[in-house]
Amino acid sequence: MTQQKIVLVTGATKGIGREIARQSGALGWTVVVGGRDLGRAEAVVKELAADGVEAAAVRVEATDERSAQEAAGWIERTYGRLDVLVNNAAIIADGDAAVSAVPVETLRASFETNVLGLVATTQAMLPLLRKAGAARIVNLSTELSSLERVGDPGSPMSTVLTTGYNASKAAVNMVTVMLANELRATGILVNAADPGNCATDMGGWDAPRTPAEGAAVAVRLATLPADAHTGELHAEEGRLPW
Ligand SMILES: NC(=O)c1ccc[n+]([C@@H]2O[C@H](COP(=O)([O-])OP(=O)(O)OC[C@H]3O[C@@H](n4cnc5c(N)ncnc54)[C@H](OP(=O)(O)O)[C@@H]3O)[C@@H](O)[C@H]2O)c1
């Protein structure tokens, strides 16, 4: 009998993260819904439970590394391991702008949540991921992190002036590659997902893709077979350039 997988999705209170939680539940996995507001994470757990999904809520606030450690302690006591970590929580910080104009505080807030929070959560969960047979880590990134795409003056990506967001997600890409290298011998695969421009609070409600379509990219990377790639950035259409 295949053992049911345990997945933690951060920032699962809305948008793409909530959809990743839903799609993971549809696979028969036990879903740990991470949210900075425990009450809102519990509301998502109720939605999932109504669909017959086994789920639980934990508080993971990206700017509070103790919250990730406490969440890891709870997952350890409850399940003893973690099969999949989806680092989804992120922000486009208020005031994000072109390099010439972006306030340093905005850059700091972007890196605090999108990079430091992601690394702190990953560090807290790694001992539990190592206890799973062949864990998967999926970091939500974006085409806006791609140096090649943003560096192409003909690409629409070159016109998006969110320095804090783009640069912090480029840092997420580097963390993805470095962790993939570090874990290469363990069977843990680490990849980054570009969900595409999805209709959410962050993506804008007129965005062309649904949160479900965006979530599917991350879920595919969470379900990769053992011989699949690690340390790569993938969108629906396939691998993206760094
Ligand atoms: N939407 C797009 O077009 C698009 C495109 C490319 C990549 N992405 C990436 O996909 C992921 C999800 O984006 P989305 O569009 O679903 O965004 P969203 O609707 O704004 O949701 C973001 C999630 O992150 C959580 N979050 C924000 N700051 C946090 C913090 N300090 N600690 C813990 N959780 C925090 C939010 O919690 P609250 O509910 O408490 O605010 C929410 O659950 C992000 O990594 C984003 O960069 C999105």
Ligand as a Chemical Component Dictionary entry (heavy atoms), coordinates in Angstrom:
data_LIG
# 
_chem_comp.id                   LIG 
_chem_comp.type                 NON-POLYMER 
_chem_comp.pdbx_formal_charge   0 
_chem_comp.three_letter_code    LIG 
# 
loop_
_chem_comp_atom.comp_id 
_chem_comp_atom.atom_id 
_chem_comp_atom.alt_atom_id 
_chem_comp_atom.type_symbol 
_chem_comp_atom.charge 
_chem_comp_atom.model_Cartn_x 
_chem_comp_atom.model_Cartn_y 
_chem_comp_atom.model_Cartn_z 
_chem_comp_atom.pdbx_ordinal 
LIG N1  N1  N 0  -0.471 35.482 -9.383  1  
LIG C1  C1  C 0  0.475  35.521 -10.286 2  
LIG O1  O1  O 0  0.267  35.997 -11.419 3  
LIG C2  C2  C 0  1.849  34.948 -10.015 4  
LIG C3  C3  C 0  2.767  34.890 -11.070 5  
LIG C4  C4  C 0  4.036  34.359 -10.837 6  
LIG C5  C5  C 0  4.355  33.880 -9.579  7  
LIG N2  N2  N 1  3.437  33.955 -8.560  8  
LIG C6  C6  C 0  3.845  33.424 -7.259  9  
LIG O2  O2  O 0  2.883  32.501 -6.791  10 
LIG C7  C7  C 0  2.795  32.546 -5.361  11 
LIG C8  C8  C 0  1.367  32.788 -4.923  12 
LIG O3  O3  O 0  0.922  34.027 -5.468  13 
LIG P1  P1  P 0  -0.601 34.478 -5.452  14 
LIG O4  O4  O 0  -0.846 35.161 -6.729  15 
LIG O5  O5  O -1 -1.466 33.366 -5.009  16 
LIG O6  O6  O 0  -0.527 35.606 -4.306  17 
LIG P2  P2  P 0  -1.608 36.074 -3.239  18 
LIG O7  O7  O 0  -2.996 35.791 -3.726  19 
LIG O8  O8  O 0  -1.232 37.454 -2.875  20 
LIG O9  O9  O 0  -1.321 35.080 -1.997  21 
LIG C9  C9  C 0  -0.090 35.138 -1.341  22 
LIG C10 C10 C 0  -0.113 34.224 -0.146  23 
LIG O10 O10 O 0  1.111  34.438 0.573   24 
LIG C11 C11 C 0  0.788  34.746 1.924   25 
LIG N3  N3  N 0  1.737  35.632 2.557   26 
LIG C12 C12 C 0  2.084  36.893 2.222   27 
LIG N4  N4  N 0  2.980  37.390 3.096   28 
LIG C13 C13 C 0  3.194  36.417 4.021   29 
LIG C14 C14 C 0  3.984  36.321 5.179   30 
LIG N5  N5  N 0  4.753  37.347 5.611   31 
LIG N6  N6  N 0  3.973  35.152 5.877   32 
LIG C15 C15 C 0  3.211  34.130 5.485   33 
LIG N7  N7  N 0  2.405  34.171 4.416   34 
LIG C16 C16 C 0  2.406  35.299 3.685   35 
LIG C17 C17 C 0  -0.587 35.407 1.850   36 
LIG O11 O11 O 0  -1.181 35.384 3.120   37 
LIG P3  P3  P 0  -2.444 36.330 3.509   38 
LIG O12 O12 O 0  -3.658 35.612 2.947   39 
LIG O13 O13 O 0  -2.390 36.386 4.982   40 
LIG O14 O14 O 0  -2.200 37.647 2.827   41 
LIG C18 C18 C 0  -1.250 34.520 0.818   42 
LIG O15 O15 O 0  -1.693 33.324 1.408   43 
LIG C19 C19 C 0  3.765  33.642 -4.931  44 
LIG O16 O16 O 0  4.995  33.061 -4.578  45 
LIG C20 C20 C 0  3.921  34.493 -6.172  46 
LIG O17 O17 O 0  5.138  35.185 -6.206  47 
LIG C21 C21 C 0  2.215  34.482 -8.751  48 
# 
loop_
_chem_comp_bond.comp_id 
_chem_comp_bond.atom_id_1 
_chem_comp_bond.atom_id_2 
_chem_comp_bond.value_order 
_chem_comp_bond.pdbx_ordinal 
LIG N1  C1  SING 1  
LIG C1  O1  DOUB 2  
LIG C1  C2  SING 3  
LIG C2  C3  SING 4  
LIG C2  C21 DOUB 5  
LIG C3  C4  DOUB 6  
LIG C4  C5  SING 7  
LIG C5  N2  DOUB 8  
LIG N2  C6  SING 9  
LIG N2  C21 SING 10 
LIG C6  O2  SING 11 
LIG C6  C20 SING 12 
LIG O2  C7  SING 13 
LIG C7  C8  SING 14 
LIG C7  C19 SING 15 
LIG C8  O3  SING 16 
LIG O3  P1  SING 17 
LIG P1  O4  DOUB 18 
LIG P1  O5  SING 19 
LIG P1  O6  SING 20 
LIG O6  P2  SING 21 
LIG P2  O7  DOUB 22 
LIG P2  O8  SING 23 
LIG P2  O9  SING 24 
LIG O9  C9  SING 25 
LIG C9  C10 SING 26 
LIG C10 O10 SING 27 
LIG C10 C18 SING 28 
LIG O10 C11 SING 29 
LIG C11 N3  SING 30 
LIG C11 C17 SING 31 
LIG N3  C12 SING 32 
LIG N3  C16 SING 33 
LIG C12 N4  DOUB 34 
LIG N4  C13 SING 35 
LIG C13 C14 SING 36 
LIG C13 C16 DOUB 37 
LIG C14 N5  SING 38 
LIG C14 N6  DOUB 39 
LIG N6  C15 SING 40 
LIG C15 N7  DOUB 41 
LIG N7  C16 SING 42 
LIG C17 O11 SING 43 
LIG C17 C18 SING 44 
LIG O11 P3  SING 45 
LIG P3  O12 DOUB 46 
LIG P3  O13 SING 47 
LIG P3  O14 SING 48 
LIG C18 O15 SING 49 
LIG C19 O16 SING 50 
LIG C19 C20 SING 51 
LIG C20 O17 SING 52 
# 
